[in-house]
Amino acid sequence: MLTFNVVSEFDGWGIHVERHMTSHFRSQEEALCRANLLAAAIRRHGVRVAVAVNGTSPMVGLRSAHP
């Protein structure tokens, strides 16, 4: 399973996949929205994907608040 981790950083929020940072955002809401969009796109190809916030347990079925 691939996990997108939305983590707090010293100057904003980031999305980490495995041990790599993919993007940097000013707010948690922006980062979470983008992580969910990326996860949804990957799920369409049959890959199991989860989104976790700041080290919490993965939220497999989480949907973005933004379309």
C-alpha positions, 0 to 999 in steps of 0.5 A: 500500500502506498501512503501519502503522509500530510505532515507539519513542517517549520514553514507550512505543510508537506506531502511525503510519499515513503521518504520523499517530499512531493509538495509543499503547501501553506495550509494543512487544508491545501495539503490534504486536498492535494494528497486526496486528489493524488490518491484518487488518481492512483486508486483509479489504476487499482493501487491501494492508497491511503492518506495519513495526517501528521503520523496518524493512522491512514485514512483509506476512504477519506475524500477531499472537501474540494472537487 
